[in-house]
Amino acid sequence: MRECRVAIAGFGGVGRAVAEMLLSRRERYRQFYRTEVSLVAACGSRSGISDRAGLGWESLNSFETGASGPDFILASGADVLIEAGPSDFRTGGPGLAYIASALSAGMDAIVISKGALVHSGRHLRDLARASGARLKISGATAAALPTIDLLDYALRGCSILRIEGILNATTNHLLHAMSSGGMGFAEALAEAQDAGFAESDPRNDIEGWDTACKLLLLANFGLDADLTMEDVSVEGIQSISEARIAAWRAEGLVPKLVGRIWYEGGTARASVGVQALDQADPLAHVTDNNKAIRITTDFMGDVVAMGGGSGPTATAAAALKDLEHILADRLLAAERKD
Ligand SMILES: NC(=O)c1ccc[n+]([C@@H]2O[C@H](COP(=O)([O-])OP(=O)(O)OC[C@H]3O[C@@H](n4cnc5c(N)ncnc54)[C@H](OP(=O)(O)O)[C@@H]3O)[C@@H](O)[C@H]2O)c1
């Protein structure tokens, strides 16, 4: 039986869901990957807990003050980091130091927060390449909706000509409420906030930054581009008027916040903005909190994925899908060695 020791940095809604799901799947990991997976550390911003023998669910309620930070994770003996801290694409956020130190030490990293990947993606990819560590980012790229995996696995070998995505559930919910429920922007936002579908500070979503972050990650990690946020033209939904929505509706068009990547003279370009889609377009039928991606390839045609759950549990499941890819990879590498 092989061993895999996991540490979780960032223990809010998503970090906790990752821990619970990971502990409940240990038998599956033994059966499919012949690997004893243990959780050896978890931490928030100021406290945490570690045990090289493996933590159970009960011990995760007794964090010790001061047990936190990249060095704490390194000292835990983990060989996989799952990073689930707050995201800040302008600074890289606290995740940056955790991910950089893990990758430098050769630890595989599964990253859920987008900030560090957007801010320092090239640097982190270089660190991973230099140490041979794996860097997996499903949780940061629309989580339960398969996006980066389509590029990395399903469409491998094809040239990607274009990507269009509805990558933010909150803005899709708001636009859907405005165009089908006849609400104005402020009313739709207040209702979504009451129902817990929109954050109390919704700017990151409604101004298009969250979509832009995901798009950048798909371009840089999935298509090996080198875009920064300055390269992306970003428009949100905050100034879409009721009159504009009504005019689109009268023409049978459906407004969606769409992130696009395309090529001009061999260089990747990206933009985020509202597009009024024809009913014949499958993306026009992505309703409520759903997301979707359409990838146009040279030989496999157009591929559309749609749906995917949202929230901490769905996000945790996406991160643990990344863990299974790592376990499968490690098993294969070990078998090749024997
Ligand atoms: N919620 C979702 O459905 C969802 C979906 C996709 C992606 N994500 C991403 O997943 C990440 C986590 O989301 P969440 O909903 O779990 O957020 P959350 O509930 O606010 O939890 C954030 C956690 O990060 C911890 N943290 C802050 N600074 C830290 C530091 N320096 N070192 C270690 N931990 C630190 C916080 O610790 P304290 O409690 O001690 O402050 C808290 O435990 C975010 O980046 C989010 O964008 C979330």
The ligand as an SDF file (V2000), in Angstrom:
LIG
                    3D

 48 52  0  0  0  0  0  0  0  0999 V2000
  -17.5030   28.6940   -1.4770 N   0  0  0  0  0  0  0  0  0  0  0  0
  -17.5510   28.2220   -2.7310 C   0  0  0  0  0  0  0  0  0  0  0  0
  -18.5580   27.6760   -3.1640 O   0  0  0  0  0  0  0  0  0  0  0  0
  -16.3340   28.3180   -3.6130 C   0  0  0  0  0  0  0  0  0  0  0  0
  -16.3990   27.8490   -4.9500 C   0  0  0  0  0  0  0  0  0  0  0  0
  -15.2490   27.8840   -5.7400 C   0  0  0  0  0  0  0  0  0  0  0  0
  -14.0850   28.4260   -5.2270 C   0  0  0  0  0  0  0  0  0  0  0  0
  -14.0730   28.9170   -3.9610 N   0  0  0  0  0  0  0  0  0  0  0  0
  -12.8380   29.4790   -3.4260 C   0  0  0  0  0  0  0  0  0  0  0  0
  -12.4000   28.6670   -2.3590 O   0  0  0  0  0  0  0  0  0  0  0  0
  -11.7300   29.4720   -1.4100 C   0  0  0  0  0  0  0  0  0  0  0  0
  -12.3040   29.2100   -0.0370 C   0  0  0  0  0  0  0  0  0  0  0  0
  -13.6660   29.5500   -0.0450 O   0  0  0  0  0  0  0  0  0  0  0  0
  -14.5390   29.4170    1.2920 P   0  0  0  0  0  0  0  0  0  0  0  0
  -15.9270   29.6210    0.8800 O   0  0  0  0  0  0  0  0  0  0  0  0
  -14.1600   28.1960    2.0370 O   0  0  0  0  0  0  0  0  0  0  0  0
  -14.0190   30.7030    2.1000 O   0  0  0  0  0  0  0  0  0  0  0  0
  -14.1030   30.9770    3.6650 P   0  0  0  0  0  0  0  0  0  0  0  0
  -15.2150   30.1920    4.2690 O   0  0  0  0  0  0  0  0  0  0  0  0
  -14.0540   32.4400    3.8380 O   0  0  0  0  0  0  0  0  0  0  0  0
  -12.7440   30.3390    4.2400 O   0  0  0  0  0  0  0  0  0  0  0  0
  -11.4840   30.8950    4.0070 C   0  0  0  0  0  0  0  0  0  0  0  0
  -10.5080   30.2110    4.9240 C   0  0  0  0  0  0  0  0  0  0  0  0
   -9.1980   30.6930    4.6090 O   0  0  0  0  0  0  0  0  0  0  0  0
   -8.5430   30.8960    5.8460 C   0  0  0  0  0  0  0  0  0  0  0  0
   -7.4090   31.8010    5.7550 N   0  0  0  0  0  0  0  0  0  0  0  0
   -7.3720   33.1530    5.6090 C   0  0  0  0  0  0  0  0  0  0  0  0
   -6.0920   33.5770    5.6250 N   0  0  0  0  0  0  0  0  0  0  0  0
   -5.3190   32.4740    5.7980 C   0  0  0  0  0  0  0  0  0  0  0  0
   -3.9290   32.2530    5.9350 C   0  0  0  0  0  0  0  0  0  0  0  0
   -3.0590   33.2620    5.8900 N   0  0  0  0  0  0  0  0  0  0  0  0
   -3.5030   30.9880    6.1550 N   0  0  0  0  0  0  0  0  0  0  0  0
   -4.3640   29.9460    6.2250 C   0  0  0  0  0  0  0  0  0  0  0  0
   -5.6890   30.0970    6.0990 N   0  0  0  0  0  0  0  0  0  0  0  0
   -6.1590   31.3400    5.8900 C   0  0  0  0  0  0  0  0  0  0  0  0
   -9.6090   31.4380    6.7770 C   0  0  0  0  0  0  0  0  0  0  0  0
   -9.1430   31.2860    8.0900 O   0  0  0  0  0  0  0  0  0  0  0  0
   -9.7880   32.1120    9.3220 P   0  0  0  0  0  0  0  0  0  0  0  0
  -11.1180   31.5030    9.4910 O   0  0  0  0  0  0  0  0  0  0  0  0
   -8.8460   31.8240   10.4280 O   0  0  0  0  0  0  0  0  0  0  0  0
   -9.8010   33.5530    8.8900 O   0  0  0  0  0  0  0  0  0  0  0  0
  -10.7560   30.4920    6.4100 C   0  0  0  0  0  0  0  0  0  0  0  0
  -10.5910   29.2800    7.1150 O   0  0  0  0  0  0  0  0  0  0  0  0
  -11.8680   30.9190   -1.8820 C   0  0  0  0  0  0  0  0  0  0  0  0
  -10.7010   31.3150   -2.5340 O   0  0  0  0  0  0  0  0  0  0  0  0
  -13.0310   30.8610   -2.8360 C   0  0  0  0  0  0  0  0  0  0  0  0
  -12.9350   31.8600   -3.8270 O   0  0  0  0  0  0  0  0  0  0  0  0
  -15.1570   28.8650   -3.1490 C   0  0  0  0  0  0  0  0  0  0  0  0
  1  2  1  0
  2  3  2  0
  2  4  1  0
  4  5  1  0
  4 48  2  0
  5  6  2  0
  6  7  1  0
  7  8  2  0
  8  9  1  0
  8 48  1  0
  9 10  1  0
  9 46  1  0
 10 11  1  0
 11 12  1  0
 11 44  1  0
 12 13  1  0
 13 14  1  0
 14 15  2  0
 14 16  1  0
 14 17  1  0
 17 18  1  0
 18 19  2  0
 18 20  1  0
 18 21  1  0
 21 22  1  0
 22 23  1  0
 23 24  1  0
 23 42  1  0
 24 25  1  0
 25 26  1  0
 25 36  1  0
 26 27  1  0
 26 35  1  0
 27 28  2  0
 28 29  1  0
 29 30  1  0
 29 35  2  0
 30 31  1  0
 30 32  2  0
 32 33  1  0
 33 34  2  0
 34 35  1  0
 36 37  1  0
 36 42  1  0
 37 38  1  0
 38 39  2  0
 38 40  1  0
 38 41  1  0
 42 43  1  0
 44 45  1  0
 44 46  1  0
 46 47  1  0
M  CHG  2   8   1  16  -1
M  END
$$$$
